[in-house]
Amino acid sequence: MNNFEFKNPTKIIFGKDTIEKVNQEIPENAKVLLLYGGGSIKKNGIYEQVKTALADVDVTEFGGIPANPEYATLIKALKVIKDEKITFLLAVGGGSVIDGTKFLSAAAVYDGDTPWDILTENVRTEKGMPFGTVLTLPATGSEMNSGAVITRAETKEKLAMGGPGLFPEFSILDPQVITSIPKRQLANGLTDAFTHVLEQYMTYPIGALLQDRFAESILQTLIEVAPTVLKDPTDYKAASNFMWSCTMALNGLIQKGVPTDWAVHAMGHELTALFGIDHARTLAVIAPSHYKFNFESKKEKLAQYAERVWKITEGSTDDKAYEAIVKTEAFFRELGIDTKLSEYTKDYEGTAEKISERFINRGWTKLGEHKSLTPENVEKIVKMAY
């Protein structure tokens, strides 16, 4: 196991009817900016719950943060923060709203030339404007980590950011919120969380026995609850296990002491930026091809995954490893997730070359757990995913 340091300061408030506790977590005399997405929280009752809880708090609102939080929209919110002298941010939404709030947390205290530099220059935020979250869509784990991804439609880019100053002060997780989430988004959430685990697990053995079993237990739980979550999101047992699995998948715990990959995300982000494909679905497109291309370097871990998660015990290491890839792609398809780029767009020719060129221009020449994946390799992987 590798050396590591681990600190996660986010307070989690988990369970039924916990949204009413949000007022207890807001600092006294705070000027709060309430941030949310396209308005679904006003239809499902979450907005009313939050507003009731914040009845005695000075609140300004900013809605309309889209899926794949858009830079131009966030700049408008940043102006509100400065004009209204906001001191605390509250994200009520899924990963997109929370990621957008993290960008605002960083941008509100940034003194550089332009907030976009935070993403292009990999600025590490040591201390941002404090914020909390009320999670409405389990998927990204953003409610308990310090990373975010922001999209800029103008340039068709999707870039990551982060830093220790971007952990939420608190996050409220009420599993009952999933009852109003469309099946498509639930499938996305299951796929997103599953792939988050794979990015931190599907590398090579390093003797981190507990970390491996943490990761495998999350994968097993997602597989177990997925059919119920999709069929009956009112099932609280399934909903609560789904929500907590999504959070645990990316709160930093399972990546400590082990090598991590993240090349699937790097490629997937480009598909979202170029075609507007849902983030989770881009991961399902790239992951199977990525594992096939890097089969030799990943086959030991793939075989372990096959045995422990999919209960595949027959055959050689190569046989089990390959069957694990097949099972993973089949799982995504059972969720209703297409796994080929051509199933999302007919305008895919030249995509692999474009992504490879972008990586070269950014200096992203060494990806994956071995830092050996080149832009030329990326081009081949994306073509395999057509």
C-alpha positions as CSV (number, residue, x, y, z in Angstrom):
1,M,0.0,0.0,0.0
2,N,1.2,3.5,-0.8
3,N,1.7,6.2,1.7
4,F,-1.2,8.6,2.0
5,E,-2.8,11.4,4.0
6,F,-6.6,11.6,4.4
7,K,-8.8,14.3,5.8
8,N,-12.4,14.8,4.9
9,P,-14.0,17.7,6.9
10,T,-17.5,17.5,5.4
11,K,-20.3,16.8,7.9
12,I,-22.8,14.4,6.6
13,I,-26.4,14.6,7.8
14,F,-28.1,11.5,6.4
15,G,-31.6,10.1,6.6
16,K,-35.3,10.7,6.4
17,D,-36.6,14.3,6.9
18,T,-33.1,15.8,7.4
19,I,-33.6,18.7,5.0
20,E,-35.3,20.6,7.8
21,K,-32.0,20.6,9.7
22,V,-30.3,22.9,7.1
23,N,-31.0,26.1,9.2
24,Q,-28.9,24.6,12.0
25,E,-25.9,24.5,9.8
26,I,-25.9,28.0,8.4
27,P,-23.6,30.4,10.2
28,E,-25.3,33.1,12.2
29,N,-25.9,36.4,10.3
30,A,-24.9,34.8,7.0
31,K,-26.0,36.2,3.7
32,V,-26.8,33.1,1.8
33,L,-27.0,32.5,-2.0
34,L,-29.3,29.5,-2.7
35,L,-28.2,27.8,-5.9
36,Y,-30.2,25.3,-7.9
37,G,-30.8,23.9,-11.3
38,G,-33.7,23.9,-13.8
39,G,-36.5,24.1,-11.3
40,S,-37.3,20.5,-10.6
41,I,-36.9,21.2,-6.9
42,K,-40.0,23.5,-7.1
43,K,-42.0,20.6,-8.5
44,N,-41.0,17.8,-6.1
45,G,-41.3,19.8,-2.8
46,I,-37.6,20.1,-2.0
47,Y,-37.5,23.8,-2.6
48,E,-40.4,24.3,-0.2
49,Q,-38.7,22.2,2.4
50,V,-35.5,24.3,2.1
51,K,-37.2,27.6,2.1
52,T,-39.3,26.7,5.1
53,A,-36.1,25.7,7.0
54,L,-34.5,29.0,6.0
55,A,-37.4,31.2,6.9
56,D,-35.2,33.2,9.3
57,V,-32.1,33.4,7.1
58,D,-31.2,36.2,4.7
59,V,-31.4,34.3,1.4
60,T,-30.9,35.4,-2.2
61,E,-31.7,32.9,-5.0
62,F,-30.0,31.9,-8.2
63,G,-31.6,29.2,-10.4
64,G,-30.9,27.8,-13.8
65,I,-27.6,26.0,-13.4
66,P,-27.6,23.4,-16.2
67,A,-26.5,19.9,-16.2
68,N,-22.7,20.2,-16.9
69,P,-22.5,23.5,-15.1
70,E,-21.9,26.2,-17.7
71,Y,-19.2,28.8,-17.1
72,A,-21.2,31.7,-18.6
73,T,-24.1,31.0,-16.3
74,L,-21.8,30.7,-13.3
75,I,-20.3,34.1,-14.1
76,K,-23.7,35.6,-13.7
77,A,-24.0,34.0,-10.3
78,L,-20.6,35.3,-9.4
79,K,-21.8,38.8,-10.0
80,V,-24.8,38.2,-7.7
81,I,-22.3,37.1,-5.0
82,K,-20.3,40.3,-5.3
83,D,-23.3,42.6,-5.7
84,E,-25.2,41.2,-2.8
85,K,-22.1,40.7,-0.6
86,I,-22.9,37.0,-0.1
87,T,-21.0,35.2,2.6
88,F,-22.3,31.6,2.3
89,L,-23.4,29.4,-0.6
90,L,-26.0,26.7,-0.4
91,A,-26.3,24.2,-3.3
92,V,-29.6,22.4,-3.6
93,G,-29.2,19.9,-6.4
94,G,-27.1,17.1,-7.9
95,G,-23.5,17.1,-9.0
96,S,-23.9,19.8,-11.5
97,V,-25.2,22.4,-9.0
98,I,-22.7,21.3,-6.4
99,D,-19.8,21.5,-8.9
100,G,-21.0,24.9,-10.0
101,T,-21.1,26.0,-6.4
102,K,-17.5,24.8,-5.9
103,F,-16.4,26.9,-8.8
104,L,-18.2,29.9,-7.3
105,S,-16.6,29.2,-3.9
106,A,-13.2,29.4,-5.6
107,A,-14.0,32.3,-7.9
108,A,-15.4,34.4,-5.1
109,V,-12.0,34.7,-3.5
110,Y,-9.8,34.4,-6.6
111,D,-7.8,37.5,-7.4
112,G,-6.3,36.4,-10.8
113,D,-7.1,37.8,-14.2
114,T,-10.2,35.7,-15.1
115,P,-12.0,32.9,-13.2
116,W,-11.5,30.6,-16.2
117,D,-7.8,30.5,-15.2
118,I,-8.8,28.5,-12.2
119,L,-9.5,25.6,-14.6
120,T,-6.9,26.2,-17.4
121,E,-4.1,26.9,-15.0
122,N,-5.0,24.2,-12.5
123,V,-5.3,26.6,-9.6
124,R,-5.6,24.8,-6.3
125,T,-8.1,26.4,-4.0
126,E,-6.8,26.3,-0.4
127,K,-9.7,28.3,1.1
128,G,-12.9,29.2,-0.8
129,M,-16.2,30.8,0.3
130,P,-17.9,28.4,2.7
131,F,-20.8,26.4,1.3
132,G,-23.1,23.5,2.1
133,T,-25.3,21.2,0.0
134,V,-28.7,19.6,0.0
135,L,-28.3,16.6,-2.3
136,T,-31.2,15.9,-4.7
137,L,-29.6,13.4,-7.1
138,P,-27.1,10.7,-6.0
139,A,-24.4,10.2,-8.6
140,T,-21.2,12.2,-8.5
141,G,-20.1,12.2,-4.9
142,S,-19.5,15.9,-5.1
143,E,-21.4,16.4,-1.9
144,M,-18.4,14.9,0.1
145,N,-15.3,15.8,-2.0
146,S,-13.3,18.8,-3.1
147,G,-13.3,18.4,-6.8
148,A,-15.5,19.8,-9.6
149,V,-15.9,19.8,-13.4
150,I,-17.0,22.9,-15.3
151,T,-18.2,23.2,-18.9
152,R,-17.6,26.1,-21.3
153,A,-20.0,25.9,-24.3
154,E,-18.2,28.7,-26.1
155,T,-15.1,26.7,-26.5
156,K,-16.6,23.2,-26.1
157,E,-14.4,22.4,-23.1
158,K,-15.0,20.5,-19.9
159,L,-12.2,20.9,-17.3
160,A,-11.6,19.8,-13.7
161,M,-10.7,21.8,-10.7
162,G,-10.3,21.4,-6.9
163,G,-8.4,21.9,-3.8
164,P,-8.7,21.4,0.0
165,G,-10.7,24.6,0.3
166,L,-13.6,23.2,-1.7
167,F,-15.0,20.5,0.7
168,P,-18.6,21.3,1.6
169,E,-19.0,22.4,5.2
170,F,-22.0,20.0,5.4
171,S,-24.2,17.9,3.1
172,I,-27.7,16.8,3.8
173,L,-28.6,13.4,2.3
174,D,-32.2,12.5,2.5
175,P,-32.7,9.3,0.4
176,Q,-36.4,10.1,0.0
177,V,-35.5,12.7,-2.7
178,I,-35.0,10.0,-5.3
179,T,-38.7,9.2,-5.5
180,S,-39.2,12.1,-8.0
181,I,-36.1,11.5,-10.1
182,P,-36.7,10.2,-13.7
183,K,-35.5,6.7,-14.5
184,R,-32.9,8.0,-17.0
185,Q,-31.2,10.1,-14.3
186,L,-31.3,7.2,-11.8
187,A,-29.6,5.0,-14.4
188,N,-27.0,7.8,-14.9
189,G,-26.4,8.0,-11.2
190,L,-25.8,4.2,-10.8
191,T,-23.5,4.2,-13.8
192,D,-21.6,7.3,-12.6
193,A,-20.9,5.9,-9.1
194,F,-20.0,2.5,-10.5
195,T,-17.4,4.0,-12.8
196,H,-16.0,6.3,-10.1
197,V,-15.2,3.1,-8.2
198,L,-13.6,1.5,-11.2
199,E,-11.4,4.5,-11.8
200,Q,-9.9,4.0,-8.4
201,Y,-9.9,0.2,-8.4
202,M,-9.3,-1.1,-11.9
203,T,-5.5,-0.6,-12.0
204,Y,-3.1,-3.2,-10.6
205,P,-2.7,-5.0,-7.3
206,I,-0.7,-3.2,-4.7
207,G,-1.5,-5.1,-1.5
208,A,-4.2,-2.7,-0.3
209,L,-6.5,-5.4,0.8
210,L,-9.0,-3.3,2.7
211,Q,-9.2,-0.6,0.0
212,D,-9.9,-3.3,-2.6
213,R,-12.7,-4.7,-0.4
214,F,-14.1,-1.3,0.3
215,A,-14.3,-0.7,-3.5
216,E,-15.7,-4.1,-4.2
217,S,-18.4,-3.7,-1.6
218,I,-19.6,-0.5,-3.2
219,L,-19.7,-2.2,-6.6
220,Q,-21.6,-5.2,-5.2
221,T,-24.1,-2.9,-3.4
222,L,-24.8,-0.9,-6.6
223,I,-25.4,-4.1,-8.6
224,E,-27.7,-5.4,-5.9
225,V,-29.9,-2.3,-5.4
226,A,-30.0,-1.1,-9.1
227,P,-33.0,-3.1,-10.2
228,T,-35.1,-1.9,-7.2
229,V,-33.9,1.7,-7.5
230,L,-35.0,1.8,-11.1
231,K,-38.3,-0.1,-10.6
232,D,-39.4,1.4,-7.3
233,P,-37.4,4.5,-6.1
234,T,-39.8,4.8,-3.1
235,D,-38.2,1.7,-1.6
236,Y,-36.2,3.4,1.2
237,K,-33.8,0.6,1.8
238,A,-32.7,0.5,-1.8
239,A,-32.7,4.3,-2.0
240,S,-30.6,4.8,1.1
241,N,-28.0,2.2,0.0
242,F,-27.9,3.8,-3.4
243,M,-27.3,7.3,-2.1
244,W,-24.6,6.3,0.4
245,S,-22.8,4.2,-2.2
246,C,-22.7,7.2,-4.6
247,T,-21.2,9.3,-1.8
248,M,-18.7,6.7,-0.7
249,A,-17.6,6.1,-4.2
250,L,-15.9,9.4,-4.5
251,N,-15.3,10.9,-1.0
252,G,-11.6,10.1,-1.2
253,L,-11.6,7.0,1.0
254,I,-11.2,4.2,-1.5
255,Q,-8.4,5.9,-3.5
256,K,-6.0,6.3,-0.5
257,G,-3.0,4.1,-0.7
258,V,-3.7,2.8,-4.2
259,P,-2.9,3.8,-7.8
260,T,-5.8,5.5,-9.7
261,D,-6.6,5.8,-13.4
262,W,-9.1,8.6,-14.4
263,A,-8.3,8.3,-18.1
264,V,-11.9,7.2,-18.7
265,H,-13.1,10.5,-17.2
266,A,-10.6,12.5,-19.2
267,M,-11.9,11.0,-22.5
268,G,-15.5,11.0,-21.4
269,H,-15.4,14.7,-20.5
270,E,-14.5,15.4,-24.1
271,L,-17.5,13.5,-25.4
272,T,-19.8,15.6,-23.2
273,A,-18.1,18.8,-24.3
274,L,-18.3,17.9,-28.0
275,F,-21.8,16.2,-28.2
276,G,-23.6,17.1,-24.9
277,I,-23.9,13.4,-24.0
278,D,-24.7,12.8,-20.3
279,H,-21.5,12.4,-18.3
280,A,-22.3,9.0,-17.0
281,R,-23.1,7.7,-20.5
282,T,-19.8,8.9,-21.8
283,L,-18.1,6.8,-19.1
284,A,-20.0,3.7,-20.2
285,V,-18.9,4.4,-23.8
286,I,-15.2,4.7,-23.0
287,A,-14.7,2.2,-20.1
288,P,-15.1,-1.1,-21.9
289,S,-12.8,0.0,-24.8
290,H,-10.3,1.4,-22.3
291,Y,-10.1,-1.9,-20.4
292,K,-9.7,-3.9,-23.6
293,F,-7.0,-1.7,-24.9
294,N,-5.1,-1.8,-21.6
295,F,-5.9,-5.4,-21.0
296,E,-2.4,-6.7,-20.3
297,S,-1.7,-4.0,-17.6
298,K,-5.1,-4.4,-16.0
299,K,-5.9,-8.1,-16.3
300,E,-4.8,-9.1,-12.8
301,K,-7.2,-6.6,-11.3
302,L,-9.9,-7.4,-13.8
303,A,-9.7,-11.1,-12.9
304,Q,-9.9,-10.2,-9.2
305,Y,-13.0,-8.1,-10.0
306,A,-14.5,-10.9,-12.0
307,E,-14.1,-13.3,-9.1
308,R,-15.1,-11.1,-6.2
309,V,-17.8,-9.0,-7.8
310,W,-19.2,-11.1,-10.6
311,K,-18.5,-14.5,-9.0
312,I,-16.7,-15.7,-12.1
313,T,-14.4,-18.6,-11.0
314,E,-13.9,-20.7,-14.1
315,G,-11.1,-20.2,-16.6
316,S,-7.7,-18.6,-16.8
317,T,-6.8,-15.1,-15.6
318,D,-7.2,-13.9,-19.1
319,D,-10.6,-15.6,-19.5
320,K,-11.9,-14.1,-16.2
321,A,-10.5,-10.7,-17.0
322,Y,-12.2,-10.5,-20.4
323,E,-15.5,-11.8,-19.0
324,A,-15.4,-9.1,-16.4
325,I,-15.3,-6.5,-19.2
326,V,-18.3,-8.2,-20.8
327,K,-20.2,-8.3,-17.6
328,T,-19.6,-4.6,-16.9
329,E,-20.8,-3.5,-20.3
330,A,-23.8,-5.8,-19.9
331,F,-24.6,-4.2,-16.6
332,F,-24.6,-0.7,-18.1
333,R,-26.9,-1.9,-20.9
334,E,-29.3,-3.5,-18.3
335,L,-29.5,-0.1,-16.8
336,G,-30.6,1.3,-20.1
337,I,-27.2,2.9,-20.9
338,D,-25.9,2.6,-24.5
339,T,-22.2,1.8,-24.7
340,K,-21.2,2.9,-28.2
341,L,-20.6,6.5,-29.4
342,S,-22.5,5.7,-32.6
343,E,-25.6,5.1,-30.5
344,Y,-25.6,8.7,-29.4
345,T,-24.5,10.6,-32.6
346,K,-24.0,9.8,-36.3
347,D,-21.4,12.6,-36.5
348,Y,-18.7,10.7,-34.7
349,E,-16.1,10.4,-37.5
350,G,-13.0,12.4,-36.6
351,T,-13.8,12.5,-32.9
352,A,-10.9,10.4,-31.8
353,E,-8.4,12.5,-33.7
354,K,-9.9,15.7,-32.3
355,I,-9.7,14.5,-28.7
356,S,-6.1,13.3,-29.2
357,E,-5.2,16.7,-30.6
358,R,-6.8,18.5,-27.6
359,F,-4.8,16.3,-25.2
360,I,-1.5,17.1,-27.1
361,N,-2.3,20.9,-27.0
362,R,-3.0,20.7,-23.2
363,G,0.2,18.7,-22.6
364,W,-1.9,15.7,-21.4
365,T,0.6,13.2,-22.8
366,K,0.8,10.7,-19.8
367,L,-2.5,9.4,-18.6
368,G,-3.6,6.4,-16.6
369,E,-2.2,4.7,-13.5
370,H,1.2,4.1,-15.1
371,K,1.3,7.6,-16.8
372,S,1.9,5.7,-20.0
373,L,-1.2,6.4,-22.0
374,T,-0.4,8.8,-24.9
375,P,-2.7,10.9,-27.0
376,E,-2.1,8.4,-29.8
377,N,-3.4,5.6,-27.4
378,V,-6.4,7.8,-26.6
379,E,-7.2,8.1,-30.3
380,K,-7.2,4.3,-30.6
381,I,-9.4,3.8,-27.5
382,V,-12.0,6.3,-28.6
383,K,-12.1,4.7,-32.1
384,M,-12.7,1.3,-30.4
385,A,-15.7,2.9,-28.7
386,Y,-17.4,4.0,-31.9
